[in-house]
Amino acid sequence: MDEIVAEYIRRTVLKIPRDEIKTVLQKWGFLSEAQLQTINFCQIKENISQDVVQLCEENSAGIKQAAVLDIIYNHIYSNKRVWSVYQMNKTGEEMDFFDLTDFKKKFKRRLQSALTNVTINFREYEDNAIWIRIAWGTPYTKPNQYKTSYVVYHSQTPYVFISVSVLKSNLPLLCQALVAASNYHDIHEMELRSHSLNSLKDIVFKRYSQNFQSYYPRPIQERNVAPESDSRINQENRNEKERIQRVNSEVFGDGPQPKLEFARYKLETMFKSDPQMNVLNKKEPFRCLVKFSSPHLLESLKSLAPVGMADAPLSPLLTCIPHKARNYFKIKEKKGVSPRSFVSP
C-alpha cells in the first residue's frame, strides 16, 4: 500500500471519536468483521489507527478505499465543514429523467478535461443524496487529499450543497461540471451558509414549520397613569410576557429553528427628501450590503423579543430569512412605504 494512502487512512481514523471508530469502520466495509475483531478499540487512538493501517496493507488498500472512508466520515460528521447552498436553473420547464451513471460520467469528463490531476469519488445515500468528493491537483502536482471539496446533490432537485477547500479558484470548474452533468443552464449561490447541512436542507426543502408574520407592533398611546400597586404591575408584566410568547410562536413556529450561521441582504432604498434641501441631486437608489452571522442565527433572532432586546414581533426583514432563501435574499424596499414592506425584485 502506498505510504500516502496509509498516512491518510491513519489521520482519518484519528479524527473519529474513539467510541465510534468501530462503527465507522463497519460502515466502511473494507475490513472484514473477523479483521475488526483483532483490533483492541479500548487502547489509545494512535495504536488503533496503526492497527487499522496494518490491516489495510494486508488488503492492499488504495486511494479509492481511503476516499470512501473519508466520505463516510464527512457524512457522519458533516458539521465539521462549512456548507453553502447553490441553486441551478433550467431554460425551460422540461423535466429530464435522471440517470446516475450518466451523471457520474459527465461530471468526471467535464472536470478531468479541464484539470488532469484530480480524483473524484461518489457515494449514494438512501435519501437520494449523491456525495461527491474531489481532491484537487495542478498540472504539475498530484491531487492533495487533504484539501478536498465536497458536493451533496439531491437528484430531481435544483439544489446543491457545496463545502469547498481552501482552493476556491477551482469552484468555477466545479460549478460548470455540476451544470453540465445535471443538464441545467446555470447555477447561483443562495447566500445560505452553515455548519449544519441538515438545517440548510430543512430550509430549502421547506421541511420545517415557520409561520408568516401576521402581527405588527401596537402603537404607543400616551396617557397619564396613576401609581399602581405591585400586584397590578406584576399582572401587566405577566400579560406582556404571554403576549410576546404568543406572537413569537406565531412568527417562528413552535419547533426548533434550522441552524443557520450566515445570511446576507442586498438592500436598495429610495430616499424621499425636501427638494429645497438639495440632499439628493440624482434619483439614484441607496444600496448597501447587510450581513448577519451567529452560531445559531434563527434561534438568536427568535430569542430577541423574550429577553427584551427587541419589540415583538420582529421586523419582517429579520423573520423572512428562510422564506427569502429562494430569492437569494435580494430584498427591495417599495418607494414611499414603511420599512416593514418589502418585495423580492
C-alpha positions in Angstrom: 0.0 0.0 0.0 1.2 3.5 -0.9 2.7 5.5 2.1 0.5 8.5 1.2 -2.7 6.3 1.4 -1.5 4.7 4.7 -0.9 8.1 6.2 -4.3 9.4 5.0 -6.2 6.4 6.5 -4.3 6.8 9.8 -5.2 10.5 10.0 -8.8 9.9 9.1 -9.1 7.3 11.9 -7.5 9.7 14.4 -10.3 12.2 13.6 -13.0 9.8 14.7 -14.1 9.7 18.4 -12.6 6.6 19.8 -16.0 5.1 20.9 -17.3 5.4 17.3 -14.3 4.1 15.4 -15.6 0.6 15.1 -19.0 1.7 13.9 -17.4 3.9 11.2 -15.2 1.1 10.1 -18.1 -1.3 9.9 -20.0 1.2 7.6 -16.8 1.4 5.5 -17.0 -2.3 4.9 -13.4 -2.6 3.6 -12.2 -4.6 6.6 -14.0 -7.9 7.4 -15.7 -8.5 10.7 -13.0 -11.0 11.6 -10.3 -8.4 11.0 -12.1 -5.9 13.1 -12.3 -8.4 16.0 -8.5 -8.4 16.1 -8.4 -4.7 17.0 -8.4 -3.5 20.6 -10.7 -0.5 20.4 -10.0 0.3 24.1 -6.4 1.3 23.5 -5.3 4.8 22.6 -6.4 6.1 19.2 -2.8 6.2 17.9 -2.5 2.5 18.4 -5.9 1.8 16.9 -5.0 3.8 13.8 -1.8 1.8 13.4 -3.7 -1.4 13.7 -6.2 -0.3 11.0 -3.4 0.7 8.7 -1.7 -2.7 9.1 -5.0 -4.4 8.2 -5.4 -2.1 5.2 -2.0 -3.0 4.0 -2.9 -6.7 4.1 -6.0 -5.9 2.0 -3.9 -3.7 -0.4 -6.0 -0.6 0.1 -5.7 2.2 -2.5 -6.7 5.8 -2.7 -10.2 4.8 -3.8 -10.8 2.9 -0.5 -9.3 5.8 1.5 -11.5 8.3 -0.2 -14.6 6.2 0.6 -13.6 6.2 4.3 -13.3 10.0 4.1 -16.7 10.3 2.5 -18.3 8.2 5.3 -16.5 10.3 7.9 -17.7 13.6 6.4 -21.3 12.2 6.0 -21.4 11.3 9.7 -19.6 14.5 10.9 -20.9 16.9 8.3 -20.9 19.7 10.9 -17.1 19.8 10.8 -17.4 21.6 7.4 -19.0 24.9 6.3 -21.6 24.3 3.7 -23.0 26.8 1.2 -26.2 26.3 -0.9 -26.4 26.7 -4.6 -29.4 26.7 -6.9 -29.4 25.6 -10.5 -31.8 26.8 -13.2 -33.2 25.4 -16.4 -34.0 27.3 -19.5 -37.5 25.7 -19.7 -39.9 23.7 -17.6 -39.0 20.3 -19.1 -38.2 17.5 -16.7 -35.3 15.2 -17.5 -35.0 11.6 -16.4 -32.1 11.4 -14.0 -29.6 8.7 -14.8 -26.9 8.3 -12.1 -24.4 6.6 -14.3 -24.7 9.3 -16.9 -24.4 12.0 -14.2 -21.2 10.5 -12.9 -19.7 10.1 -16.4 -20.5 13.7 -17.5 -19.3 15.1 -14.2 -15.9 13.3 -14.3 -15.4 14.0 -18.0 -16.0 17.8 -17.6 -13.7 18.1 -14.6 -10.9 15.9 -15.9 -10.9 17.7 -19.3 -10.2 20.9 -17.5 -7.8 19.6 -14.9 -5.8 16.3 -15.4 -4.7 15.8 -11.8 -8.0 15.4 -9.9 -9.5 12.5 -8.2 -13.3 12.1 -8.0 -15.3 9.7 -5.8 -19.0 9.2 -5.5 -21.3 7.6 -2.8 -25.1 7.4 -2.9 -27.3 7.5 0.2 -30.8 6.5 0.8 -32.3 10.0 0.7 -31.4 10.4 -3.0 -28.3 12.3 -1.9 -25.2 11.9 -4.0 -22.0 12.7 -2.2 -19.1 13.8 -4.3 -15.5 14.1 -3.1 -13.0 16.0 -5.2 -9.3 16.1 -4.4 -7.6 18.8 -6.5 -4.1 18.9 -8.0 -2.4 21.1 -10.5 -0.9 20.4 -14.0 2.4 19.7 -12.2 1.3 18.2 -8.8 -0.7 15.2 -7.7 -4.2 15.7 -6.1 -3.9 16.9 -2.5 -6.1 14.5 -0.5 -6.1 16.9 2.5 -7.7 19.8 0.5 -10.9 18.4 -0.8 -14.2 19.8 -1.9 -17.5 18.1 -1.1 -20.7 18.3 -3.0 -24.1 16.9 -1.9 -26.6 16.8 -4.7 -30.2 15.6 -4.4 -31.3 14.3 -7.7 -34.5 15.7 -9.2 -34.0 19.0 -7.3 -32.1 22.1 -8.3 -30.2 22.4 -5.0 -26.6 21.6 -4.4 -24.7 21.9 -1.1 -21.0 22.6 -1.5 -18.2 22.7 1.0 -15.0 23.9 -0.7 -11.4 23.5 0.3 -9.0 26.4 0.5 -8.6 26.1 -3.2 -11.5 28.4 -4.1 -10.1 29.1 -7.5 -11.4 25.6 -8.5 -15.0 26.5 -7.6 -16.0 27.7 -11.1 -14.8 24.4 -12.6 -16.8 22.5 -10.0 -20.0 24.5 -10.8 -19.5 24.1 -14.6 -19.2 20.3 -14.1 -22.4 20.2 -12.0 -24.4 22.2 -14.5 -23.2 20.1 -17.4 -23.8 16.7 -15.6 -27.3 17.6 -14.3 -28.5 19.2 -17.6 -29.1 22.6 -16.1 -28.4 26.0 -17.6 -26.7 28.0 -14.8 -26.0 28.0 -11.1 -26.1 30.7 -8.4 -25.1 30.8 -4.8 -28.1 31.4 -2.5 -26.2 33.2 0.3 -27.0 30.5 2.8 -24.1 29.2 4.8 -23.9 26.9 7.9 -22.0 24.1 9.6 -25.4 22.3 9.8 -26.0 20.6 6.5 -29.4 19.2 7.7 -30.6 22.6 8.7 -29.8 24.0 5.2 -31.7 21.1 3.7 -34.7 21.9 6.0 -34.7 25.5 4.8 -34.5 24.9 1.0 -36.7 21.8 1.0 -39.2 23.6 3.4 -39.1 20.7 5.9 -39.8 22.8 8.9 -42.7 25.0 10.0 -42.4 28.7 10.3 -45.5 30.9 10.1 -45.6 34.1 8.1 -45.8 37.2 10.2 -49.3 38.5 10.8 -48.8 40.7 13.8 -47.3 44.2 14.0 -46.2 46.3 17.0 -49.1 48.1 18.7 -48.9 51.9 18.6 -47.8 53.6 21.8 -50.6 55.6 23.4 -49.6 58.4 25.7 -51.7 58.6 28.8 -51.3 59.7 32.4 -51.1 56.7 34.7 -51.7 56.9 38.4 -49.4 55.0 40.7 -50.5 51.3 40.8 -49.9 48.6 43.2 -47.2 46.0 42.8 -49.7 43.3 42.0 -51.2 45.3 39.1 -47.7 45.9 37.7 -46.8 42.2 38.1 -50.0 41.2 36.3 -49.3 43.6 33.4 -45.7 42.1 33.2 -47.1 38.6 33.0 -49.6 39.6 30.4 -46.9 41.2 28.3 -44.7 38.2 28.6 -47.6 36.0 27.5 -48.3 38.2 24.5 -44.6 38.2 23.5 -44.5 34.4 23.8 -47.7 34.0 21.7 -46.6 36.4 19.0 -43.2 34.9 18.9 -44.6 31.5 18.5 -46.9 32.6 15.6 -44.0 34.2 13.8 -41.3 31.5 14.3 -43.5 28.4 15.0 -43.2 26.1 18.0 -40.5 23.8 16.7 -36.7 24.3 16.8 -35.2 26.6 14.1 -32.8 25.3 11.4 -29.2 26.0 12.4 -28.2 28.8 10.0 -25.0 30.7 10.7 -24.8 33.3 7.9 -27.2 35.4 5.9 -26.7 38.4 3.6 -29.1 41.0 2.3 -28.7 43.3 -0.7 -30.8 46.4 0.2 -31.9 49.0 -2.3 -33.8 52.0 -0.9 -35.1 55.2 -2.5 -34.9 58.2 -0.2 -37.6 60.9 -0.1 -36.4 64.4 0.8 -37.5 68.1 0.5 -36.4 69.4 -2.9 -35.3 72.6 -1.3 -32.8 70.8 0.9 -31.0 69.5 -2.1 -29.9 66.4 -0.3 -30.1 64.2 -3.4 -29.4 65.7 -6.8 -29.8 62.4 -8.6 -32.6 59.9 -8.3 -30.3 57.1 -7.6 -31.2 54.4 -5.0 -29.1 53.9 -1.9 -27.6 50.4 -2.0 -25.9 48.6 0.9 -25.0 45.1 2.0 -26.1 43.8 5.4 -24.6 40.6 6.8 -25.8 38.6 9.7 -23.7 35.9 11.4 -24.2 33.8 14.6 -23.6 30.3 15.8 -27.4 29.8 15.5 -28.8 32.8 13.7 -32.5 32.0 13.6 -32.7 30.9 17.3 -30.8 34.1 18.2 -33.5 36.2 16.3 -36.2 34.2 18.0 -34.8 35.0 21.4 -34.6 38.8 21.0 -38.1 39.6 22.0 -38.4 37.3 25.0 -35.2 38.7 26.6 -36.4 42.3 26.0 -33.8 43.2 23.3 -36.5 43.9 20.6 -40.2 44.6 20.3 -42.5 41.7 19.4 -43.0 40.8 16.7 -39.7 41.3 15.0 -39.5 43.2 11.7 -40.3 41.0 8.6 -36.8 41.9 7.4 -35.5 39.5 10.0 -38.2 36.9 10.2 -38.4 36.4 6.5 -34.8 34.9 6.2 -35.9 31.3 5.4 -38.7 32.4 3.1 -36.3 34.7 1.1 -33.8 31.9 0.7 -35.1 31.0 -2.8 -34.7 34.7 -3.8 -31.1 34.9 -2.7 -32.0 37.5 -0.1 -32.3 40.3 -2.5 -34.9 42.5 -0.9 -36.0 45.8 -2.3 -38.0 48.4 -0.4 -41.0 49.9 -2.1 -40.9 53.6 -2.7 -42.9 55.6 -0.2 -43.8 52.7 2.1 -42.9 51.8 5.6 -39.6 49.9 6.3 -41.7 46.8 7.0 -42.9 46.4 3.5 -40.5 44.5 1.2 -40.8 42.7 -2.0 -38.5 40.5 -3.9 -37.1 42.1 -7.1 
